[in-house]
């Protein structure tokens, strides 16, 4: 049973890097979104298990609000990836039961480990 991931990242090179890491890990990328509207469109069209979400998106879009909407309305878990994670943002994000937090710059292992954990939980325990 594979896991489907949406990437919500406004920096194209980082999004492509994440896409490669997700695919190399054996998971499916449902799509890449630069904001909440695109993420919701992808989730409406495909079953998505996990969203990799940048906490600080361009155009004033909040990664935290995007993740909250994906979790509350679509049951999508979140792996937060950001170059600037303040204690306040992390505290707020914890209420969404994320699969993890990874600071930029990241290594493939830092992305893969929480995705592997989420995949395990999906297969053996309700995520």
Helices and strands as residue ranges (DSSP letters): E 4-8, H 12-24, E 28-33, H 36-45, E 50-54, H 63-74, E 77-82, H 87-94, E 100-103, H 108-124
